[in-house]
């Protein structure tokens, strides 16, 4: 699941509007909209601010290498 879909889903589960999520996460409404629309260039620290509300964070994972 992509981050955009994940955030939309989690937000709907806890019944928050985009403005409410932005306020609780301490980010702007525009950022939440961009995040949920899958914008490719977003500040990672702000993405983590939003994800922390749901008990998650972005982290590095090793990709499976096919040889």
Secondary structure, 3 states (H helix, E strand, C coil): CCHHHHHHHHHHHCCCCHHHHHHHHCCCHHHHHHHHCCCCCCCHHHHHHHHHCCCCCCCCCCCCCCC
